[in-house]
Amino acid sequence: MPGSERRPDRCVRDADVVLLGGGGAGIAVLHHLALHLLRQQHRRPLRVVVVDPLDRLVHRPSDRTWCSWLPRGGPSEAVLAPAVHRWWDTVHLVAADGTDVPLDLAPLRYVMVRGEDYYAHVAEVVGRAQASGSLQLEHAAELAEGVEEHDDGVRVILPRAALRTRTLLDSRPAPPSRPGASSLVQEFLGRRFRLPGAGIDADRAVLMDFSVPQPDVGLAFGYCLPTDSASVLVEHTAFVPRSLGQVHHAAALDAYLPRALGTTASADLRVEHEETGTIPMTDAPFPQRPPAPPGARRSRVVKLGTAGGAVRPSTGYAFSAMQRAARALAGQLAAGVPGDRLDLPRPYPRRHAWMDALLLRALLDGPRRGGIDGPEFFVRLFTSNPPQRVLRFLDGLTCPTEELALMATSPRGPMLRAAAADAAWRLGVGR
């Protein structure tokens, strides 16, 4: 692409940091950056530009719900506390035969963060940082037409202008750098219901209900999170090789409601909010940086969110990894570290990526082809281990000893077959 210096019709503006994309990953960076700036004195404000058609800090849409597990009373919970809508100390699994399995998460708790609440909280923190003179934030409500790296930095080409920066954080969706051996998609349809009367047990959160009909390959489950006695979020989720379509999920969700809500399910339910999503679950790599331009040691572009590998391949969870990346970046950005020198931790350890690859392959094979039965696997994983160990593993925080203990409770035959097939695939790719 021609350099923006050869575009006389475009005004070039400078920024310390440019965020391409103002969704979950970008908002998390703004949140932690503002908190960091408020804790220290700066000689001049840090100039940050967010490029996204929607300014979520102003409009605060009800566009998504994030859920994750956090240590009770820990610093992560304290940072997010104003945005946490609901939390639970115990969650439930429901096996395919209807057996209910309560899971005490202590010392963790399961938290729900609604998009509108998170955006409002971050807007308040950012506003304080701006008032202190430590942050200068601008929102460009448009789509970038291109990104160019030059000797003097990165240029983001907008319809009528160009932004020049030494640090570009890019959270726009992007494909992996190469295909993987195994890939599923996580599809979901969730609806927030208001009931005509108070009839829900607000303390009973169902993390996975496998008693719903199962697909031929992969797995499906219901998900039920009551926020009070008259309001509840109910989802139907599937891990499948290819899209089932939202019509399928809508019918499955309707069929699940009587089971999820019991006698409270009725035609009088009012839908307050609906959200859908498709999340990649793949062992294909998502590098955190694009290739370096000629003559440079590293690119000044850092990828965040799904494009940077924040999605855990075995579950589709990404919230914790996005928060960790934001915390790691905040102090460096505040200190003026340029993009090519930013030290960003891997979202998950390499050995976890390998274990996730085996699980994806075993799910794709299914019991008919020597793989695993998905619902049985997850119920067995949680009931044969302390729930805290499983959740720490899913966050990428376990040590090898804990991982060996987890592997010992997995079905040995299917996982050994998956390991052999994975090794053969990797040898073939390397030739």
Buried (B, 14 or more C-beta within 10 A) or exposed (E): EEEBBEBEEBEEBEBBBBBBBBBBBBBBBBBBBBBBBBEEEBEEBBBBBBBBEEBBBEEBEBBBBBBBBBBEEEEBBEBBEEBBBBBBBBBBBBBBEEEEBEBEBEEBBBBBBBBBBBBBBBBEBBBBBBEBEBBBBEBBEEEBEEBBBEEEBBBBBBEEBBBBBBBBBBBBEBEBEEEBBBBBBBBBBBBBBBBEEEBBEBEBBBBBBBBBEBBEBBBBBBBBBBBEBBBBBBBBBBBBBEEBEBEBBBEBBEEBBEBBBEEBBEEEBEEEBEBBBEBBBBBBEBBBBBEBBEEEEBBBBBBBBBBBBBBBBBBBBBBBBBBBBBBBBBBBBBEEBBBBEBEBBBBBBEEBBEBBBBBBBBBBBBBEEBBBBBBBBBBBBBBEBBBBBBBBBBBBBBEEEBBEBBEEBBBEEBBBBBBEBBEEBEEEEEE
